[in-house]
Amino acid sequence: MNRLYTYYPEFDENDYLLWRVFEESTKQIVAEFWFEDEAQEYCEFLENGGGFAGYTPTFVIKKTQSSNINDAFAAAFAE
């Protein structure tokens, strides 16, 4: 049986061990977890129809840079 999703361990840029969920058809990582059992459960969830049937759009998993709203708020009212 061909699986749509697999998971594997890999160190990130900060040398933290993460479990990455990989979508075979799009060749992209769709999720990351600290624990293997969470990655396994998520793979099973996706394999059983919880997702985009193996074709997750890139914009869904795109990471964005977020700012600290508390700092912006404090700066605005510091005057």
NUDO-213929 format. One record per atom (N, C-alpha, C, O): chain; x, y, z; residue number from 0; residue in three letters; atom name. Coordinates in steps of 0.001 Angstrom, whole numbers, plus 500000, padded with zeros to 6 digits. Each point is the difference from the previous one (the first is absolute). Layout:
! residues N
+---+--------+--------+--------+-----+-----+----+
| c |     px |     py |     pz |   k |   r |  a |
+---+--------+--------+--------+-----+-----+----+
| A |      X |      Y |      Z | NUM | ALA | CA |
...
+---+--------+--------+--------+-----+-----+----+
END
This chain:
! residues 79
+---+--------+--------+--------+-----+-----+----+
| c |     px |     py |     pz |   k |   r |  a |
+---+--------+--------+--------+-----+-----+----+
| A | 500836 | 498823 | 500000 |   0 | MET |  N |
| A | 499164 | 501177 | 500000 |   0 | MET | CA |
| A | 500884 | 501244 | 500000 |   0 | MET |  C |
| A | 500895 | 500140 | 500834 |   0 | MET |  O |
| A | 498848 | 500743 | 498239 |   1 | ASN |  N |
| A | 500739 | 501262 | 499958 |   1 | ASN | CA |
| A | 499412 | 500982 | 500998 |   1 | ASN |  C |
| A | 498794 | 500245 | 500023 |   1 | ASN |  O |
| A | 502069 | 500302 | 500787 |   2 | ARG |  N |
| A | 499562 | 500959 | 501008 |   2 | ARG | CA |
| A | 500129 | 501408 | 499436 |   2 | ARG |  C |
| A | 500946 | 500307 | 499274 |   2 | ARG |  O |
| A | 498093 | 500544 | 501067 |   3 | LEU |  N |
| A | 500031 | 501388 | 499579 |   3 | LEU | CA |
| A | 500908 | 500829 | 500910 |   3 | LEU |  C |
| A | 500541 | 501024 | 499583 |   3 | LEU |  O |
| A | 499620 | 498520 | 501667 |   4 | TYR |  N |
| A | 500754 | 500753 | 501002 |   4 | TYR | CA |
| A | 500961 | 499078 | 500745 |   4 | TYR |  C |
| A | 499686 | 498841 | 500274 |   4 | TYR |  O |
| A | 501478 | 501690 | 500046 |   5 | THR |  N |
| A | 500960 | 499292 | 500833 |   5 | THR | CA |
| A | 500511 | 500986 | 501059 |   5 | THR |  C |
| A | 499801 | 501209 | 499882 |   5 | THR |  O |
| A | 500851 | 498263 | 501141 |   6 | TYR |  N |
| A | 500608 | 500872 | 501000 |   6 | TYR | CA |
| A | 501395 | 499491 | 500311 |   6 | TYR |  C |
| A | 500280 | 498805 | 499904 |   6 | TYR |  O |
| A | 500581 | 502114 | 500468 |   7 | TYR |  N |
| A | 501386 | 499644 | 500271 |   7 | TYR | CA |
| A | 500608 | 501025 | 500959 |   7 | TYR |  C |
| A | 499527 | 501134 | 500075 |   7 | TYR |  O |
| A | 501515 | 498474 | 500654 |   8 | PRO |  N |
| A | 500677 | 500938 | 500900 |   8 | PRO | CA |
| A | 501055 | 500800 | 499243 |   8 | PRO |  C |
| A | 500645 | 499497 | 499081 |   8 | PRO |  O |
| A | 499512 | 501756 | 501327 |   9 | GLU |  N |
| A | 501024 | 500847 | 499387 |   9 | GLU | CA |
| A | 500297 | 501167 | 500939 |   9 | GLU |  C |
| A | 499103 | 500504 | 500675 |   9 | GLU |  O |
| A | 502136 | 499914 | 499363 |  10 | PHE |  N |
| A | 500381 | 501153 | 500809 |  10 | PHE | CA |
| A | 499711 | 501272 | 499221 |  10 | PHE |  C |
| A | 500287 | 500087 | 498806 |  10 | PHE |  O |
| A | 499141 | 500903 | 501878 |  11 | ASP |  N |
| A | 499730 | 501281 | 499348 |  11 | ASP | CA |
| A | 501238 | 500897 | 500074 |  11 | ASP |  C |
| A | 501062 | 499564 | 500443 |  11 | ASP |  O |
| A | 498793 | 501688 | 499122 |  12 | GLU |  N |
| A | 501138 | 500914 | 499963 |  12 | GLU | CA |
| A | 500531 | 500359 | 501389 |  12 | GLU |  C |
| A | 501114 | 500511 | 500112 |  12 | GLU |  O |
| A | 498117 | 499236 | 500945 |  13 | ASN |  N |
| A | 500438 | 500247 | 501372 |  13 | ASN | CA |
| A | 500453 | 498730 | 500717 |  13 | ASN |  C |
| A | 500193 | 500002 | 501216 |  13 | ASN |  O |
| A | 499975 | 498929 | 498035 |  14 | ASP |  N |
| A | 500411 | 498690 | 500513 |  14 | ASP | CA |
| A | 498973 | 499359 | 500928 |  14 | ASP |  C |
| A | 500356 | 499224 | 500886 |  14 | ASP |  O |
| A | 498374 | 501102 | 498908 |  15 | TYR |  N |
| A | 498920 | 499325 | 500714 |  15 | TYR | CA |
| A | 499521 | 498834 | 499151 |  15 | TYR |  C |
| A | 499834 | 500131 | 498787 |  15 | TYR |  O |
| A | 499946 | 498739 | 501849 |  16 | LEU |  N |
| A | 499487 | 498838 | 499287 |  16 | LEU | CA |
| A | 498496 | 500160 | 499811 |  16 | LEU |  C |
| A | 499248 | 500120 | 500967 |  16 | LEU |  O |
| A | 500328 | 499881 | 497775 |  17 | LEU |  N |
| A | 498580 | 500097 | 499667 |  17 | LEU | CA |
| A | 499587 | 498790 | 499177 |  17 | LEU |  C |
| A | 500818 | 499396 | 499305 |  17 | LEU |  O |
| A | 497912 | 500261 | 500782 |  18 | TRP |  N |
| A | 499423 | 498963 | 499155 |  18 | TRP | CA |
| A | 499214 | 500706 | 498913 |  18 | TRP |  C |
| A | 499031 | 500702 | 500286 |  18 | TRP |  O |
| A | 501381 | 499115 | 498475 |  19 | ARG |  N |
| A | 499395 | 500700 | 498874 |  19 | ARG | CA |
| A | 499081 | 499076 | 499228 |  19 | ARG |  C |
| A | 500337 | 498853 | 499708 |  19 | ARG |  O |
| A | 498488 | 501677 | 499968 |  20 | VAL |  N |
| A | 499015 | 499269 | 499196 |  20 | VAL | CA |
| A | 500169 | 500466 | 498563 |  20 | VAL |  C |
| A | 499877 | 501188 | 499701 |  20 | VAL |  O |
| A | 500403 | 497872 | 499418 |  21 | PHE |  N |
| A | 500327 | 500281 | 498609 |  21 | PHE | CA |
| A | 498891 | 499495 | 499086 |  21 | PHE |  C |
| A | 499554 | 498858 | 500112 |  21 | PHE |  O |
| A | 500015 | 502007 | 498991 |  22 | GLU |  N |
| A | 498973 | 499634 | 499018 |  22 | GLU | CA |
| A | 500706 | 499546 | 498724 |  22 | GLU |  C |
| A | 500689 | 500788 | 499352 |  22 | GLU |  O |
| A | 499138 | 497953 | 500295 |  23 | GLU |  N |
| A | 500739 | 499396 | 498892 |  23 | GLU | CA |
| A | 499696 | 500650 | 498651 |  23 | GLU |  C |
| A | 500921 | 500253 | 499223 |  23 | GLU |  O |
| A | 497822 | 500018 | 500487 |  24 | SER |  N |
| A | 499635 | 500494 | 498674 |  24 | SER | CA |
| A | 500502 | 501409 | 499723 |  24 | SER |  C |
| A | 500360 | 500314 | 498865 |  24 | SER |  O |
| A | 499669 | 500537 | 502150 |  25 | THR |  N |
| A | 500437 | 501383 | 499799 |  25 | THR | CA |
| A | 501446 | 500226 | 500440 |  25 | THR |  C |
| A | 500567 | 501067 | 499761 |  25 | THR |  O |
| A | 500024 | 497931 | 500879 |  26 | LYS |  N |
| A | 501390 | 500083 | 500470 |  26 | LYS | CA |
| A | 500207 | 501172 | 500960 |  26 | LYS |  C |
| A | 501001 | 500711 | 499919 |  26 | LYS |  O |
| A | 498032 | 499483 | 500997 |  27 | GLN |  N |
| A | 500131 | 501073 | 500972 |  27 | GLN | CA |
| A | 499695 | 499516 | 501412 |  27 | GLN |  C |
| A | 499239 | 499056 | 500211 |  27 | GLN |  O |
| A | 501374 | 501618 | 500735 |  28 | ILE |  N |
| A | 499740 | 499709 | 501412 |  28 | ILE | CA |
| A | 498725 | 500734 | 500378 |  28 | ILE |  C |
| A | 499904 | 501217 | 499843 |  28 | ILE |  O |
| A | 499113 | 498033 | 500659 |  29 | VAL |  N |
| A | 498709 | 500608 | 500327 |  29 | VAL | CA |
| A | 499814 | 500231 | 501489 |  29 | VAL |  C |
| A | 499065 | 500694 | 500399 |  29 | VAL |  O |
| A | 501803 | 498740 | 500433 |  30 | ALA |  N |
| A | 499895 | 500205 | 501447 |  30 | ALA | CA |
| A | 501294 | 499565 | 500675 |  30 | ALA |  C |
| A | 500773 | 499205 | 499465 |  30 | ALA |  O |
| A | 499437 | 501348 | 501733 |  31 | GLU |  N |
| A | 501155 | 499626 | 500818 |  31 | GLU | CA |
| A | 499529 | 499796 | 501434 |  31 | GLU |  C |
| A | 499139 | 500729 | 500493 |  31 | GLU |  O |
| A | 501434 | 498273 | 500166 |  32 | PHE |  N |
| A | 499607 | 499675 | 501371 |  32 | PHE | CA |
| A | 501238 | 499736 | 500835 |  32 | PHE |  C |
| A | 501042 | 499601 | 499480 |  32 | PHE |  O |
| A | 498834 | 500626 | 501826 |  33 | TRP |  N |
| A | 501071 | 499689 | 500937 |  33 | TRP | CA |
| A | 500058 | 498505 | 500309 |  33 | TRP |  C |
| A | 501065 | 499470 | 500316 |  33 | TRP |  O |
| A | 497786 | 499849 | 499592 |  34 | PHE |  N |
| A | 499916 | 498603 | 500414 |  34 | PHE | CA |
| A | 499587 | 499097 | 498844 |  34 | PHE |  C |
| A | 499146 | 500356 | 499188 |  34 | PHE |  O |
| A | 501473 | 498477 | 500753 |  35 | GLU |  N |
| A | 499734 | 499047 | 498925 |  35 | GLU | CA |
| A | 498539 | 499560 | 499980 |  35 | GLU |  C |
| A | 499402 | 499898 | 498929 |  35 | GLU |  O |
| A | 500017 | 499840 | 502242 |  36 | ASP |  N |
| A | 498621 | 499506 | 500009 |  36 | ASP | CA |
| A | 499028 | 501032 | 499433 |  36 | ASP |  C |
| A | 498999 | 499627 | 499389 |  36 | ASP |  O |
| A | 501280 | 501669 | 500801 |  37 | GLU |  N |
| A | 499141 | 501031 | 499422 |  37 | GLU | CA |
| A | 500117 | 500023 | 498476 |  37 | GLU |  C |
| A | 498999 | 500169 | 499303 |  37 | GLU |  O |
| A | 502220 | 499661 | 500180 |  38 | ALA |  N |
| A | 500207 | 499952 | 498556 |  38 | ALA | CA |
| A | 499306 | 498780 | 499397 |  38 | ALA |  C |
| A | 499391 | 500086 | 498934 |  38 | ALA |  O |
| A | 500707 | 498791 | 501749 |  39 | GLN |  N |
| A | 499351 | 498780 | 499527 |  39 | GLN | CA |
| A | 498482 | 500162 | 499968 |  39 | GLN |  C |
| A | 499351 | 499618 | 499025 |  39 | GLN |  O |
| A | 500085 | 500947 | 502040 |  40 | GLU |  N |
| A | 498554 | 500220 | 500049 |  40 | GLU | CA |
| A | 499547 | 500942 | 498898 |  40 | GLU |  C |
| A | 498949 | 499791 | 499393 |  40 | GLU |  O |
| A | 501840 | 501249 | 500344 |  41 | TYR |  N |
| A | 499619 | 500953 | 498961 |  41 | TYR | CA |
| A | 500071 | 499351 | 498618 |  41 | TYR |  C |
| A | 499148 | 500255 | 499148 |  41 | TYR |  O |
| A | 501860 | 498915 | 500632 |  42 | CYS |  N |
| A | 500087 | 499259 | 498729 |  42 | CYS | CA |
| A | 498760 | 499126 | 499801 |  42 | CYS |  C |
| A | 499424 | 499961 | 498913 |  42 | CYS |  O |
| A | 500181 | 499349 | 502133 |  43 | GLU |  N |
| A | 498804 | 499151 | 499916 |  43 | GLU | CA |
| A | 498756 | 500842 | 499717 |  43 | GLU |  C |
| A | 499154 | 499608 | 499196 |  43 | GLU |  O |
| A | 500733 | 501546 | 501460 |  44 | PHE |  N |
| A | 498888 | 500912 | 499770 |  44 | PHE | CA |
| A | 499956 | 500425 | 498525 |  44 | PHE |  C |
| A | 498942 | 499980 | 499371 |  44 | PHE |  O |
| A | 502216 | 500403 | 500090 |  45 | LEU |  N |
| A | 500051 | 500424 | 498598 |  45 | LEU | CA |
| A | 499721 | 498846 | 499047 |  45 | LEU |  C |
| A | 499288 | 500171 | 499010 |  45 | LEU |  O |
| A | 501264 | 498661 | 501281 |  46 | GLU |  N |
| A | 499773 | 498829 | 499149 |  46 | GLU | CA |
| A | 498527 | 499602 | 499954 |  46 | GLU |  C |
| A | 499536 | 499439 | 499008 |  46 | GLU |  O |
| A | 499741 | 500847 | 502055 |  47 | ASN |  N |
| A | 498585 | 499637 | 500071 |  47 | ASN | CA |
| A | 499071 | 501119 | 499542 |  47 | ASN |  C |
| A | 498817 | 500008 | 500341 |  47 | ASN |  O |
| A | 501721 | 500941 | 498884 |  48 | GLY |  N |
| A | 499152 | 501022 | 499391 |  48 | GLY | CA |
| A | 499984 | 501342 | 500689 |  48 | GLY |  C |
| A | 499280 | 500898 | 499563 |  48 | GLY |  O |
| A | 501485 | 499274 | 501495 |  49 | GLY |  N |
| A | 500010 | 501287 | 500696 |  49 | GLY | CA |
| A | 501019 | 500937 | 499396 |  49 | GLY |  C |
| A | 501081 | 500177 | 500561 |  49 | GLY |  O |
| A | 498609 | 500415 | 498331 |  50 | GLY |  N |
| A | 500950 | 500907 | 499356 |  50 | GLY | CA |
| A | 499605 | 500268 | 498578 |  50 | GLY |  C |
| A | 498822 | 500196 | 499699 |  50 | GLY |  O |
| A | 502146 | 499815 | 499430 |  51 | PHE |  N |
| A | 499770 | 500363 | 498602 |  51 | PHE | CA |
| A | 500261 | 498836 | 499045 |  51 | PHE |  C |
| A | 500389 | 500215 | 498852 |  51 | PHE |  O |
| A | 499404 | 498574 | 501611 |  52 | ALA |  N |
| A | 500156 | 498797 | 499173 |  52 | ALA | CA |
| A | 501363 | 499931 | 499321 |  52 | ALA |  C |
| A | 500113 | 499563 | 498855 |  52 | ALA |  O |
| A | 500910 | 500869 | 501857 |  53 | GLY |  N |
| A | 501350 | 499888 | 499462 |  53 | GLY | CA |
| A | 500460 | 501188 | 499189 |  53 | GLY |  C |
| A | 501096 | 499968 | 499440 |  53 | GLY |  O |
| A | 498101 | 501087 | 500476 |  54 | TYR |  N |
| A | 500366 | 501173 | 499204 |  54 | TYR | CA |
| A | 499767 | 501283 | 500783 |  54 | TYR |  C |
| A | 499148 | 500809 | 499633 |  54 | TYR |  O |
| A | 501601 | 499379 | 501438 |  55 | THR |  N |
| A | 499870 | 501184 | 500832 |  55 | THR | CA |
| A | 500532 | 501220 | 499248 |  55 | THR |  C |
| A | 501152 | 499998 | 499567 |  55 | THR |  O |
| A | 498022 | 501050 | 500271 |  56 | PRO |  N |
| A | 500478 | 501211 | 499332 |  56 | PRO | CA |
| A | 501133 | 500647 | 500804 |  56 | PRO |  C |
| A | 499966 | 499999 | 501231 |  56 | PRO |  O |
| A | 501009 | 500537 | 498095 |  57 | THR |  N |
| A | 501164 | 500595 | 500655 |  57 | THR | CA |
| A | 499606 | 501120 | 500946 |  57 | THR |  C |
| A | 500610 | 500145 | 501059 |  57 | THR |  O |
| A | 498389 | 500652 | 498590 |  58 | PHE |  N |
| A | 499643 | 501131 | 500855 |  58 | PHE | CA |
| A | 499474 | 499562 | 501356 |  58 | PHE |  C |
| A | 500034 | 500781 | 500951 |  58 | PHE |  O |
| A | 499480 | 497992 | 499159 |  59 | VAL |  N |
| A | 499477 | 499501 | 501267 |  59 | VAL | CA |
| A | 501123 | 499785 | 501008 |  59 | VAL |  C |
| A | 499796 | 500186 | 501200 |  59 | VAL |  O |
| A | 501375 | 499430 | 498332 |  60 | ILE |  N |
| A | 501096 | 499679 | 500919 |  60 | ILE | CA |
| A | 501095 | 501065 | 500015 |  60 | ILE |  C |
| A | 501013 | 499836 | 500679 |  60 | ILE |  O |
| A | 498793 | 501236 | 498589 |  61 | LYS |  N |
| A | 501006 | 501062 | 499951 |  61 | LYS | CA |
| A | 500164 | 500640 | 501369 |  61 | LYS |  C |
| A | 499020 | 500389 | 500635 |  61 | LYS |  O |
| A | 502219 | 499716 | 499811 |  62 | LYS |  N |
| A | 500304 | 500634 | 501280 |  62 | LYS | CA |
| A | 500210 | 501489 | 499764 |  62 | LYS |  C |
| A | 500621 | 500403 | 499016 |  62 | LYS |  O |
| A | 498860 | 500400 | 501889 |  63 | THR |  N |
| A | 500155 | 501439 | 499887 |  63 | THR | CA |
| A | 500745 | 500535 | 501211 |  63 | THR |  C |
| A | 499987 | 499399 | 501074 |  63 | THR |  O |
| A | 500651 | 501720 | 498737 |  64 | GLN |  N |
| A | 500702 | 500665 | 501093 |  64 | GLN | CA |
| A | 498978 | 500760 | 500825 |  64 | GLN |  C |
| A | 499264 | 500827 | 499462 |  64 | GLN |  O |
| A | 500681 | 498910 | 501810 |  65 | SER |  N |
| A | 499066 | 500714 | 500855 |  65 | SER | CA |
| A | 500761 | 500960 | 500899 |  65 | SER |  C |
| A | 501154 | 499765 | 500357 |  65 | SER |  O |
| A | 498175 | 501317 | 499998 |  66 | SER |  N |
| A | 500626 | 500970 | 500888 |  66 | SER | CA |
| A | 499356 | 499887 | 501376 |  66 | SER |  C |
| A | 498901 | 499468 | 500150 |  66 | SER |  O |
| A | 501797 | 501036 | 500833 |  67 | ASN |  N |
| A | 499486 | 499973 | 501360 |  67 | ASN | CA |
| A | 499066 | 501187 | 500175 |  67 | ASN |  C |
| A | 500457 | 501140 | 500084 |  67 | ASN |  O |
| A | 498263 | 498609 | 499970 |  68 | ILE |  N |
| A | 499011 | 501070 | 500093 |  68 | ILE | CA |
| A | 500133 | 500786 | 501301 |  68 | ILE |  C |
| A | 499647 | 501179 | 500046 |  68 | ILE |  O |
| A | 500851 | 498194 | 500997 |  69 | ASN |  N |
| A | 500197 | 500697 | 501265 |  69 | ASN | CA |
| A | 501041 | 501109 | 499865 |  69 | ASN |  C |
| A | 499832 | 501083 | 500561 |  69 | ASN |  O |
| A | 501247 | 498649 | 498693 |  70 | ASP |  N |
| A | 501023 | 501017 | 499784 |  70 | ASP | CA |
| A | 499448 | 501158 | 499182 |  70 | ASP |  C |
| A | 500261 | 501162 | 500312 |  70 | ASP |  O |
| A | 498979 | 498530 | 498647 |  71 | ALA |  N |
| A | 499411 | 501051 | 499170 |  71 | ALA | CA |
| A | 499016 | 500843 | 500809 |  71 | ALA |  C |
| A | 499964 | 501222 | 499857 |  71 | ALA |  O |
| A | 499255 | 498138 | 500975 |  72 | PHE |  N |
| A | 499035 | 500701 | 500842 |  72 | PHE | CA |
| A | 500707 | 500911 | 501000 |  72 | PHE |  C |
| A | 499619 | 501158 | 500170 |  72 | PHE |  O |
| A | 501399 | 498319 | 500480 |  73 | ALA |  N |
| A | 500748 | 500789 | 500996 |  73 | ALA | CA |
| A | 500672 | 501204 | 499336 |  73 | ALA |  C |
| A | 500018 | 501091 | 500570 |  73 | ALA |  O |
| A | 500539 | 498714 | 498218 |  74 | ALA |  N |
| A | 500660 | 501096 | 499301 |  74 | ALA | CA |
| A | 498999 | 501088 | 499605 |  74 | ALA |  C |
| A | 500318 | 501187 | 500054 |  74 | ALA |  O |
| A | 498499 | 498416 | 499557 |  75 | ALA |  N |
| A | 498980 | 500961 | 499578 |  75 | ALA | CA |
| A | 499523 | 500862 | 501159 |  75 | ALA |  C |
| A | 499647 | 501162 | 499798 |  75 | ALA |  O |
| A | 500338 | 498300 | 501388 |  76 | PHE |  N |
| A | 499485 | 500740 | 501153 |  76 | PHE | CA |
| A | 501105 | 500514 | 500932 |  76 | PHE |  C |
| A | 499706 | 500526 | 501073 |  76 | PHE |  O |
| A | 501556 | 499325 | 498524 |  77 | ALA |  N |
| A | 501112 | 500445 | 500822 |  77 | ALA | CA |
| A | 500239 | 501504 | 499869 |  77 | ALA |  C |
| A | 500713 | 500596 | 500807 |  77 | ALA |  O |
| A | 498706 | 499990 | 498205 |  78 | GLU |  N |
| A | 500241 | 501433 | 499735 |  78 | GLU | CA |
| A | 499311 | 500889 | 500971 |  78 | GLU |  C |
| A | 500110 | 501222 | 499903 |  78 | GLU |  O |
+---+--------+--------+--------+-----+-----+----+
END
